[in-house]
Amino acid sequence: MKIKTIALVAGSLSLGATAAANAGGFVPPVMDSAPIVAEVEAPVGAWQGGYAGLTLGYAFKGDDRVGLTDSASNTFLGDIGEAELKGANAGIRAGYRWQRGNWVFGPEVGIEGGDIKGDTSGTLLGTDLEAEGKVNHMVALRFKTGYTVRPDMLVYGIAGVGRVDMDYELNGIEDSFSKTGYILGLGVEKQINEKWSVTGEYEYANFGKEDLQFGGLDTEATPKYNNLKVGVNFRF
């Protein structure tokens, strides 16, 4: 009798525990794991390689004051005015660029020519004088260093040397010279597609001083000018 009672009690407790577990027992909470966000680096455009291109420009504010000196006595006679070198120009160029991350750099060679010239006139010692200077062409070696502000856009600085070939004329008497100077500038380049891009540039070119002779008169040419250029490049 006692054994039956114990068995009944044990069975009741077992059923009660099972019912309690099913009805409202402890259920461990399910925790959602936080999403893993991968760091994505900003894309960098492809700029490395060789290229060739064309430019169209306009030169301006090329101040070149014309002062005359008597050759025999080395006496300064005075100024007849200031010839402002200005005019349209065109050029061809070719270069190569290396790329390290966002930095892009490399050399470029080019030649430019066109209608860059300036003239002035005045009177000295009762004589009317007319002077003119003209840039025949300029050969340049530039080094460009830039940074990709966007994958398809490059902003860069320009530093280089140029050798200019010029003609001067005073009252029908001509003199010519070639002179090496420096070039400084800034530019921006925008890719159109994988091969083609367009550019906009500002440059300042200064070729120092050069002594010229016109019969019995001497003058010191100081050619320099600013140049705004637009261009197109094809990348190989």
C-alpha positions in Angstrom: 0.0 0.0 0.0 2.8 2.4 0.9 4.6 1.4 -2.3 1.6 2.3 -4.4 1.2 5.6 -2.6 4.8 6.5 -3.2 4.5 5.6 -6.9 1.4 7.7 -7.3 3.1 10.7 -5.6 6.2 10.3 -7.7 4.2 10.1 -10.9 2.2 13.2 -10.0 5.3 15.2 -9.3 6.8 14.1 -12.6 3.7 15.0 -14.6 3.5 18.4 -12.7 7.2 19.2 -13.6 6.7 18.3 -17.2 3.5 20.4 -17.4 5.3 23.3 -15.7 8.2 23.1 -18.1 5.9 23.0 -21.1 3.6 25.7 -19.8 5.9 28.4 -18.6 9.4 27.1 -17.9 12.6 29.1 -18.5 13.5 29.5 -22.2 17.0 31.0 -22.9 16.6 34.2 -25.0 17.8 34.1 -28.6 20.3 37.0 -29.3 20.7 38.4 -32.8 24.4 38.8 -33.7 25.4 42.3 -34.8 26.0 42.6 -38.5 29.7 42.8 -39.5 30.5 45.9 -41.6 33.5 45.5 -43.9 35.6 48.6 -44.5 35.6 49.5 -48.2 38.4 51.7 -49.5 37.5 54.5 -51.8 38.2 53.6 -55.4 41.3 55.0 -57.1 41.3 55.8 -60.8 43.8 54.3 -63.2 46.3 56.9 -64.5 49.6 55.1 -65.0 51.0 54.7 -68.5 52.0 56.7 -71.5 49.9 59.3 -73.2 50.0 61.9 -76.0 47.8 65.0 -76.5 47.0 68.3 -78.1 46.6 71.8 -76.5 45.1 75.1 -77.5 46.0 78.2 -75.5 46.1 81.9 -75.2 49.1 83.8 -73.8 48.6 87.2 -72.1 50.4 89.8 -69.9 53.8 89.1 -71.3 55.3 92.5 -70.3 58.6 93.2 -72.1 59.8 96.8 -71.7 62.0 98.0 -74.6 64.8 100.3 -73.4 67.6 101.4 -75.8 71.2 102.1 -75.2 73.8 103.7 -77.5 76.2 100.9 -78.5 79.3 103.2 -78.8 79.0 105.1 -75.6 77.0 102.6 -73.6 74.6 105.5 -72.7 71.0 104.7 -71.9 68.8 106.6 -74.2 65.4 105.7 -72.7 62.4 103.5 -73.1 60.1 103.5 -76.1 57.3 101.5 -74.4 56.3 98.0 -73.3 55.6 95.2 -75.7 53.0 92.9 -74.2 53.5 89.3 -75.5 50.1 87.8 -76.1 48.2 85.6 -78.6 46.8 82.2 -79.5 49.0 79.1 -79.5 48.7 75.4 -80.1 50.9 72.5 -79.1 51.5 68.7 -79.0 52.8 66.8 -76.0 53.7 63.3 -74.9 54.6 61.8 -71.5 54.5 59.0 -69.0 53.0 58.7 -65.5 53.5 56.5 -62.5 50.9 56.0 -59.8 51.3 55.3 -56.1 47.9 55.2 -54.5 46.3 58.6 -55.1 49.6 60.2 -56.2 50.4 60.5 -59.9 53.7 61.9 -61.3 55.8 61.8 -64.4 57.6 63.8 -67.1 56.2 65.4 -70.2 57.8 66.8 -73.4 56.0 69.2 -75.7 56.3 71.9 -78.3 54.1 75.0 -78.8 53.8 77.7 -81.4 51.4 80.2 -82.8 50.8 83.9 -82.7 52.4 85.0 -79.4 53.8 88.5 -80.1 53.9 92.1 -78.9 54.9 95.5 -80.2 55.4 99.0 -79.0 56.5 102.4 -80.4 57.9 105.7 -79.2 60.2 108.6 -80.0 63.8 109.0 -78.9 66.0 111.9 -79.8 63.5 113.0 -82.4 63.4 109.6 -84.1 60.2 107.5 -84.3 60.9 103.9 -83.3 58.8 100.8 -83.6 59.7 97.5 -81.9 58.2 94.0 -82.2 58.9 90.7 -80.5 57.5 87.3 -81.7 57.7 83.8 -80.2 58.3 81.3 -83.1 58.1 78.2 -80.9 58.9 76.9 -77.4 60.1 73.4 -76.6 59.5 72.3 -73.0 60.3 69.5 -70.6 57.8 69.5 -67.7 57.4 67.4 -64.6 53.8 67.0 -63.3 52.9 65.8 -59.8 49.2 65.4 -59.0 46.6 63.9 -56.6 43.4 62.1 -57.6 40.6 64.1 -55.8 38.2 61.7 -57.5 38.8 58.4 -59.4 38.3 60.3 -62.6 39.8 63.6 -61.7 43.4 64.6 -61.2 44.7 68.0 -59.8 48.4 68.6 -60.4 51.3 71.1 -60.3 53.7 71.8 -63.1 57.4 72.6 -63.0 59.8 72.5 -65.9 62.2 74.2 -68.3 61.5 75.6 -71.7 63.6 76.9 -74.6 62.1 79.7 -76.6 63.0 80.8 -80.1 62.2 84.5 -80.7 62.5 87.2 -83.4 62.8 90.9 -82.5 62.6 93.8 -84.9 63.4 97.5 -84.5 62.6 99.8 -87.4 63.1 97.0 -89.9 66.3 95.7 -88.4 65.9 92.1 -87.1 67.7 90.1 -84.4 66.9 86.6 -83.2 67.8 84.4 -80.2 67.0 81.2 -78.3 66.8 81.3 -74.6 66.1 78.7 -71.8 63.9 79.6 -68.9 61.5 78.1 -66.3 57.9 77.1 -66.4 55.5 76.9 -63.4 51.8 76.1 -63.4 48.7 74.3 -62.2 46.3 71.9 -64.0 43.3 69.7 -63.7 42.5 66.6 -65.8 39.2 64.8 -66.2 38.8 61.3 -67.6 36.1 60.8 -70.2 36.6 57.1 -70.4 39.5 54.6 -70.1 41.5 56.2 -72.9 40.5 59.8 -73.3 40.7 62.8 -70.9 40.5 66.6 -71.1 42.7 69.1 -69.4 42.8 72.7 -68.3 46.1 74.4 -67.3 47.6 77.7 -66.3 51.3 78.3 -66.8 53.8 81.1 -66.3 56.9 81.1 -68.5 60.0 83.3 -67.8 63.0 83.3 -70.1 65.3 85.8 -68.3 67.2 88.5 -70.2 68.9 88.6 -73.6 71.0 91.4 -75.1 70.1 92.4 -78.7 71.7 94.7 -81.2 70.0 96.8 -83.9 72.7 98.7 -85.7 74.1 101.2 -83.2 71.4 100.6 -80.6 71.3 97.9 -77.9 68.3 96.6 -76.0 67.7 93.9 -73.4 64.8 91.6 -74.1 62.9 90.1 -71.1 60.4 87.7 -72.6 57.8 86.2 -70.2 54.1 85.5 -70.4 51.2 83.7 -68.8 49.3 81.0 -70.8 45.9 79.5 -70.3 45.4 76.1 -72.1 42.8 73.5 -72.7 43.8 70.1 -74.1 42.9 66.5 -74.7 45.0 63.4 -73.9 44.9 59.8 -75.2 46.3 57.1 -72.8 48.1 54.1 -74.4 
